[in-house]
Structure formats: structure tokens, C-alpha cells
Amino acid sequence: MPVARPESNDPRIIAHVDMDCFYVQVEQRKQPELRGLPTAVVQYNEWKGGALIAVSYEARKFGVKRSMRGDEAKAVCPQINLVQVPVARGKADLNAYRNAGSEVVSILARKGRCERASIDEVYLDLTDAAATMLIETPPESLGMITQQTLESHILGLHNENENDAKQNVKEWLCRSDADHRDKLLACGAIIVAELRMQVLKETEFTCSAGIAHNKVLAKLASGMNKPAQQTVVPSSSVKGLLDSLPIKKMKQLGGKLGTSLQSDLRVNTVGDLLQFSEEKLQDLYGTNTGTWLWNIARGISGDEVQVRLLPKSHGSGKSFPGPRALKTVASVQHWLNQLCEELSERLCTDLDQNKRIAHILTLHASAHKSGDSDSFKKFPSKSCPLRYGTAKIQEDAFNLFQSALREYLVCYGVKTQVSQKNRWGITALSISASKIVDIPTGTYSITKYFNGQHPSQTSLKQNLGNFISEAAPLSPSGTESCSEVESSEVQINNDACLGEELKRTDKDQDLSCSSPKQAQDVLDPSSSLPMEISSGRKRSNRELSVYDHSFALTMPNKRGQKVNVLKKKGTIMDFFENQNSFCCLPKQGNAESDQGAGSCSVSGNCLDGRHIELEDERHLAEDRTNPESYTTDQNAQRERWSYNIDEIDPSVIDELPPEIRDEIQVWLRPHKRPDTVKRGSTIAHYFHPTKNT
């Protein structure tokens, strides 16, 4: 239902620009020899030469109408040129016309707020541009008015002949005693004439326009004088325009509401509504609709021009009239696949070019049941969340159709065996994507920085291998640690971490690196990061964040060159090495606690998959009997998990992409604590001190 919006107190200048026989013009630009000849664009099918979707003004003079078929048009105008719409996937391909419409929109948007209403029509809000012109170069100060502007039609301005018409238009535009609203309209008329000429020069297309104080009046005016002309609607001429306008010609009154006005109130023109009070209309049609009818009868509309240069939905459809109706599920599925393939292609193009994503998939269909001429009105539409990918869209669309068909047959008392023949026929089928919004900036996953796209399984394993091989030589013992990992199918997302929970083992268990098979088990993507490690200490949010993203520390920089952020001197690597949050690295210790150069002792997950006992836990259990030593151990434990951001090389962080750099800076923001460290100390001071042998 229409929405009643009050009109602004400040006058607005709104233009509606409508392309002239746009499909024909696009084809004539491809084939210049067709210019000036009777031409029509036909959507070809085998029945009577196809349906006409656009007719040139030269052909209209011979009586050719859009409601005709190709054969009928040839009978009326034998010399007519019928140009077929391009065909793709067994149906009309309108991409050439959409792209041509985008050319026009890009030109019109230079002067004001632009709302693309369809392929070939645009609303413009020129209020600011007109106000600026009125201040800087008002029409009365112009030495010359362009010919295109002088050919404007001013409603309510009476002209005896063509020469007088141009002179009268010039006098009206340049009146110094005109009120403020008319002066703004005059500026708007000059601006629109310039835009129309720019469109003609850059695209070879002509267009018509209406200039008024709101969208409703501008839309009505744009179609009054075509082709290649413009019409201005002053406030004083609104009543004369609407008094004789058929009620069905008014936007939003062409359907049931207009029919109700005609049958219930005997209203045939918009002017007839003036005899009813606002309260009467509200009683009959509700508060909102009643107020809207009262406003529209007086040419009042507060609808604003919404800035929209791109379509707000994408759709693909095809009709199957008469004997061509689809009567089997298999035939419907075939055409659904074709429509979904086109829709998916357009969605991907929109995503790449405009960074927009759609959220809702909707199926519409018209059906005919044997013996019921009105049954086509009852076929339900169905919607679901949209999943990107041709196969997924095809699957979802077919499921929507099956659900709608079952519901359609049930209302007739027919069993839900949708494969029954000769009981139904699909006469029209369409699939659309809506709720299209811009992708928010700064929300990309970290995985997009691997090789410039989401990492494949191979590249991910390679990065993991690089991390292990580069980190191993940095272990305190200087020996290799868990560098051999068997290839496995791994998939990582932002919500899952590598590894499995460490399991406690007996003290005498061997702590050396495990077999490749066990390493593969550790890389199970279904596993999750343990919130509590074997020592009984819970991880902090800072530690979890560092762990979750540790696999992404080798990535390309802005120039595409791989950057290893794990540098060996004064960098964050020292923090990861001592924290042991990703790979099992041997730590220095005495002969009693270490069982070999290749032993592993970690406080996080270990890639070798061994069951490991933490040395810290044994000391903790022993010291709990002594309160003083236990308190000291707690302080030492907190101390070795601390870090000093001043000791980290800032160039490492600066090399990261902006989104990752900002995130890591949050992780590395230090906690406030007493400054007990001497100047000049190294980062190693903040972690587990090495034991003297």
C-alpha cells in the first residue's frame, strides 16, 4: 500500500528522466543504418514471430504497438526491421541494455542525488544544484538560453505558434518577479536540458524528462512530451494537470486500489477525489491510505529520491504461455537451472564490481490447473536465505518450487504427488535475489591474505610447514623440533583452532617427537583449543588470540612478496618461542627434567601429537605444600607469560596488512603492571628463566 509522507516546507526540484524507446536505441547504436527507419525489438520465440518489447516512433506512425507479435507488426508495417534480443541459456539476455542504462546513470548522477528506478528511467534530486545556480548565475542574468532549454514545455503556458512558444518559454524562465519556487524550477529546467545534451553526446541516446517539485508530478510530466523533450510543472498548474488525469494513470492506482475507487466511489479522474474529505477517505481506506489519497489529489507527495545507482535486486525469468507451459517437474528443473545460472553470474559480477552481497532468494511462478482459469493467481511465492554458488542456488530454487507446488496442489485437494501429469502447468517462472547490501569494510577473514585469496589446503599445509621449519632452529637447545609432519587434509576457519587437548601421562613417558601419523591426528579440524592446559592454569584471552592466529604469520605483503613476520632478532618470535603456543619446542633444563635434545615441553598444543606431561605441573604440585614457595611460583608463572612490547621490532608489525596489523596491535597491548625491569634488559627476561645445570 502507498505510504503517506508530508511534503517538505522547503521546495525541492525533482526530475524524472525516461529514455526514448531505449531497447531500440541500443540496437540502433550497434547498427547505425537502422536510425530513422521503422524498427522494433522482438523477444523471439516460435509463436507468431515473438513478442515486441520496444517499438520506434517511426514504426508507431504506421500503427505498430508493443502488444503485437512480430507477424502482426509486419502485416501492419511491411518495411519494419525486427531486431532480435540476444539469447543466452535459451532465454533473452538483457545485459547489453542494463550496461547501456548504467552509462546514462553515470552521467545524470553528476548533478545531484540519483535514484535508478529501472533499466531506462532515473529520478534526480536537483535541489542543491538549482539553489546554487540561482545564487551564482540566475536565469535572468544569462545572456543566452540553449535551444534545448527553449524547447521545454511549461504547463499552463499558452502559445499561439512555435516561434511564440520559445519566446514565451524564455520569458517564463527569466522572470525577475517570479516567486522562489518557480525560479528554482527554471534553474532545474536549464540543468536538465544540459544533462540531456550530455547524454546524447556521450551515449548517442535521447531521453525525455519531467521537472516538478516532487517525484509523482515529475513522473507524470516526463511522459507528456516525447521523444527528446522535457516538461516543467509549476505549482500553479498542478490542479489543471490532475483534474482530467484518469485515475488508473496515477502511480500506485493502476491496480486494486484504483479499481476500488472507480467501483465504490465512482472516481474516474484524480480530480474527482477532491470532493471527499480526508476523514471520509480514512474511514473507507484506513488512516494511512486515506491520507495518501487526499494528498495525491492535490499533487502532494513527500517521497524522497533515494541515492541508488545500482539495482536493488537481480532477477531472471521466462514465460511459457499456452501450449508451451511446463507440465513436468523435470522440465521445470531444467529451466530453473538455466535461470539460476544467469542469476549466479550476475550476482558474482555485482560482488566483484560493486562489493555487494544479496541475502534473500525468492521464487515466483504462475501456474494453470486444468479446469480453473483463475488458478494461476494462487501459486505461492517462496523465499529462503541465499547461498552463493550456481549449484547451491539451483538446489535451493528447486526445493522452493517443490514446496510451492505441493502447497498449490493441496489447496485443490490434490495429493502431493507433484509428478502427476496434466493436472498443472507452469506458465511463468522467475528467480530473484534481493536484500542486496554493501559488504562492510574491515570484516575480511585473515585467510584472504594467503596468496591473495582464501587458502587452499595445499597452501595452508605449506604455510604450516614453513612455520615449523623456520621456528625449529630458534629453540633454546638449538635442535630441530617436530619438523616432520605428514600431509593431511586440513581446513581452518576463524572459529576453530588446530590441535587437540593435551593429555596427561606418566612421568617416565618418553617426551620425544611422535610419528607422522600422530601428527596428522593432531591436525584434525574438528578439534578445538583447550581452555585449560594440563598444568591446571586457564589461558588468558590474549594467549588464545595469539594462538588462534599463529598459523597466519607467514603471508604476502602489499607488493605480493612473502613476508616472514617471525624474524629472529628482537621480534615477536621470541614471545611465541618461549610461550610455545603453536609448535612443541624443547626447552633448556637440567638432565633430570630433560630426556634428550629432541624432547618437547609445551604449554599449548603440540603438533607431534604426543601425550606430554608438563614439568611445571610437577613443580607446582610439590610446591603447593609450601605456601611461600607456591606464592613465589605463582608470581614466577605470571612473570614468564608477560612480555614487553618495547622489545618487539615494530617493523614486523608495520609489514602486515592494515586489518591484521590493527588486530595484532590489540593482542600485544601490554597489561599495566609495576615496572620492575632494568633498562636495557632483553625480552628473554620476561619468560621462563633458564635453569642452571
Buried (B, 14 or more C-beta within 10 A) or exposed (E): EBEBBEBEEEBBBBBBBBBBBBBBBBBBBEEEEBBEBBBBBBBBBEBEBBBBBBBBBBBBEBEBEEEBBBEBBBEBBEEBBBBEBEEBBEBBBBEBBBEBBBEBBEBBBEBBBBBBBEBBBBBBBBBEBBBEBBEEEBBEEBEEBEEBBBBBBBBBBEBEEEEEBBEBBBEBBBBEEBEEBBBBBBBBBBBBBBBBBBBBEEBBBBBBBBBBBBBBBBBBBBBBBBBBBBBBBBBEBBBEBBEEBEBBEBEBBEEEBBEBBBEEBEBEBBBBBBEBEBEBBBEBBEEBBBBBBBBBBBBBBBBBBEEBBBBBEBBBBBBBEEEBBBBBBEBBBEBBBBBBBBBBBBBEEBBEEBEBBBEBBBBBBBBBBEEEEEBBEBBBEBBBEBEEEBEBBBBBBBEBBBBBBBBBBEEEEBEEEBEBEEBBBBBBBBBBBBBBEEEEEEEBEBBBBBBEEBBEEEBBBBBBBBBBBBBBEBBBBEBBBBBBBEEBEBEBEEEBBBBBEBEEBEEEEEBBBBEBEBBBBBBBBEBBBBEEBBBEBEBEEBBBBBBBBBBBBBBBEEEEEEBBBBBEEBBBBBBBBBBBBBBBBBBBBEEEBBBEEBBBBBBBBBBBBBBBBBBBBEBBEEBEEEEEBBEEBEEBBEBBBBBBBEBBBEEBBEBBBEBBEEBBEEBBEEEEEEEEBEEEEEBBBBBBEEEEE
